[in-house]
Amino acid sequence: MLDSIDVARATIELAITPSRDAEEKCIKKLAEKDIQATAVDVGGDVVNSVHVVIERAIHASRKAGLTRENHVQDGAIAGAAREAVTQIASKATGLNGGGKIAICRHHEHLVVCIFMSIGLLYLNDVVIGLSHRSLPDE
């Protein structure tokens, strides 16, 4: 059984994939380790779009079968996504960003990672936010 740090590493690995093809290969590789994974693109005004990030994370998680539609599982995803956004918000205030939300689950370990480029014109910075939650294994 993998630890939370192993699932966090896997989530970061998925978040930093440079293309959709690499993302799909990474998801297949993680499935071999019994890690369910999904990713979704996100972009726009980071601070004013926190609700969009949370909604995308919830929908992607449900669609990939990592979580089901209920308040406990939705709350875990929402909380982890919000925490990850909070970690990057100070650098993103007033700026636009584009990147990826990656979500991985291995039994009770659920990790959300947001990897983005933020900035103005070509003056970009790179940020990463990561959060772990525990959900009962079903």
C-alpha positions, 0 to 999 in steps of 0.5 A: 500500500502506498503512503500519502507522500507517494500519491502526492508525488504521483499527482505532481508528476501528472500535473506537470505533464506537457501534453495530453498524450503524456498525460494519458500515458502517465494516467495509465502508468499510475493505474498500474500502481493502483492509483486512480488519476485524472487531470483537467485544464484551467485558466483565467483570473486565478483569484476570482476563479476559485469557484471554477477551479473547485467545480472543475476538480469535482466534475473531473473527479466524478467523471473519472470515477475517483469520487462519487456524487455525495457531500463527503467526497465532494467536500474532500475534493472541494477542500483540497482544491481550495487549499491548493488554490490558496497556496498559489493565490498570493503570487496570482493576485491580479494576474491570469494563469493557465495550467492543470489540475491533477487529482490522484487517489489511492485507497483513502489518500486523495491529492489535488495538485494545481500547476500553473504559469501566471503572469502578464504578457510574457512575464510569467512565473510558475506556481504549484499548489498541493493538498491531501485529504483522506477519504474512507476506502470503499 
